[in-house]
Amino acid sequence: MSSMLGAIGIAASGMAAESMRMDITSNNLANADSTSGPNGQPYKREEVVLKAGGQPSFSDTLDSIPAGVQVAGIVDDQTPDQKVYDPSNPDANKQGYVMMPNVNTVTEMTDLISESQSYSADTQAMTTAKDMAEKTLDVLG
């Protein structure tokens, strides 16, 4: 029974991590054309860094159950900004070039699809574990 409850916790941690990734990806898409942020520089694409979950309990260690996943942090993508010729843009330099964010909308949409599918898989895993736990209680009760 503790294995099934552990599976629910692991799936929940995956759902939380994928939800954070979807939020950051959505933010990247929303700022794909932001040429001038608070620091006067183009928006920097952000990425979510994940790590293995917290310390497993003693029984989890014996059962070899991983402790899920956690968000370790959010970091700026170090890919260089894009230089685009657009002399009509108010942020263009004297030569007519604008520094655009390092956001590729195709990459972001692909990431969003992947994150959505992972979230859905975690939801299904949680539902399956919950159903198994309920059936086990029915058999025992």
N, C-alpha and C positions, 0 to 999 in steps of 0.2 A: 504494500500500500504506500509506503514512503517513497518507493520508486516512481509511482504514478504521480504523487504530489510533487516530487522533484521535477518530473517532466513538465508539469504545469508551470512551475516556477521558471524553468529554463525557457519554455515557450514564451512566457510573459516577458522575460528579459530580452528575448529576441524581438518581440513586438515593440518594446520600448525603444530599443536601439534602431530598428527600422523606421519607427515613427520620427525619431530625431533626424535620421538620414534624409527622410522625405522632406522634413521642415527645412533643412539646410539646402537641399537641392532646389526646392521651391524658391527659397531666398536667392539662390544663384540665378535662377531663371528670371526672377523679378528684376534683378539688377544687371541683366546682360547688356543693357545699353547705358548704364550709369557711368558717365565719363568723369564726373567730378564729385567725390564723396566729401565727408567732413574735413579730411586732410588735404583736399584739393587734388587728390590722385584718383584714377579710375578704381572702381570697385574691384576687390580681389576675391576670386573664387574661393569658397571655403570647402573643407572636407572634414568628415567625421572620422576620428580615429577610434577604433574599437579594440577592446582587450578582453581576455578571458575574464569571466565573472569573479565575484568575491571568493573568499575562502569557503571551500566546501565543508560541510559538517563531517563529523567522524564517520557516520553511517554512509554518507555519500562517498567518502574516500574508500570505504570497504566495498561498496557497490560499484566503484569506478564510474560514478556519475559526475560529469562536468558541472560546473556551477553556473553555466549560462554565459552571457556576454554583457559587458558594460561599455558605456561611452567613456573613453579615456580623455577625450578633449576634441576641440574643434580648432583646426589649423588652416592657415592661408595656403592656397596652392601657389607654389613658387614659379609656375609657368609664366613666361614674360607676357606683358600686355600686348595687344594687337595694335599696330600702327595702320590707320585707315585714312585714305585721302578723302576729305570731306570739307572743302573750304567754306561751305555755308554753315557749318556747325559753330556755335558760339565758343566752344572749347578748342577750336582748331588753332594751331600755331601759325606763325607767319608764312610757312610753306604750305599751309592748308591741310596739315595732317592732325588727326585726333588720336589720342591714346585711348583705346577701347579696353574694357575689362577682358581678362583672360578666361572668359566664359564661352564655351562652345555649346550652343543650344542642343545640337544633336547628341552630344555626350550626356548632357543633363537629362534629356528626355529618355535616353537609354537607361541611365542610372535610375530614374524615377520608375520606369517599368520594372526593372529588376528589384528595386526596394519594395514596390507594391506586391510583387509576386512573393518575395520573402516574407513580408508581413502576413500575406494570405496563408502561406505554408505554416507559419508559426500559429496562426489562429486555428488552422485545421489540427495541428498537433495538440494544441491545448484542448480543443473540443474532444478529440479522440481519447486523450488521457482522462478527461473528466468523465466521459461515458464509461470508460473501463473501470474507474473508481466507483462509479454509481452501481455498475453491474456487480462488482465485487461485494459491495455492501448489501446488495439485494440477495446474493448467494449466502452471505454470512448471516443475514438477518432473518 
